[in-house]
Amino acid sequence: MNDKTKIKFPVPLLILDVFGTLLLAVGLYGQVADPNPVTPYALALIIVGAALMLPLIVHIIARISASS
């Protein structure tokens, strides 16, 4: 761990991750914090948001496993 190489993230994956985080946050808000069942699609937003975050996680894991 002495070499300090910077990991460069692809911009499209970062955009997907940000969009997935926003969808996940809105879904969690609709599921947990909203007193009215205003968002009947809260569970779908959570699943889609998590799915949009997966490509960046897979990319990071692949880069870590390739470097070791």
N, C-alpha and C positions, 0 to 999 in steps of 0.2 A: 504493500500500500504506500510505498514511498514515492512512486512516480505519480505525479499529479496531472493526469491527462483529463482534459475537459471532455465531457460527453456532449456531443452536438445532437440536439433533438430535431427531427424533421418538423418543419412548420405545420404541414397538414395534420400531423398527429397531435401537435399541441392544440390546434384549433378544435379538433375532434374531442380532445380531453376537456377543454374549457366548456364546449357545448354540452358534453356529457355531464360535467359537474353541475352546470346550471339546470339541466333536466332532472338530475338526481336530487338537487336541492329543492326544486319546485315540487317534485313528487313526494319527497319526505315531508315537506311543509303541508302538502295536501293530505297526507296520510296521518300525520301525527299532530300538527299544531292547529290545523283548521277545525274549528268546532262544528261547522256545517259540512256535510258531505258535498261540497261545491264541486270538487274535482273527482269525478268518478273514474278518471283515468290516472289516478295517482300511482297505482301499482305498475301500470304500463310505463309511466314516465320514469319510475325507479329502474325498471328492467332495461329500458332503452338507454337511459343515462349510463348505467353500469356497462352496458354493451359497447357504448361509444368510448368509454374509457379504457377498454381492454387492449386496443391496438398499441397504445403507448406503453402499457405495462408489459406486453409481450415483446415489444421492441427493446425495452430496457433489460428485460431478463435475457433476451437473445444476445445483446451486446455484452452483458456481464459474463454469460457462459462462454462466449467466444473469446473473451480476453483472458480467461483463466485456463 
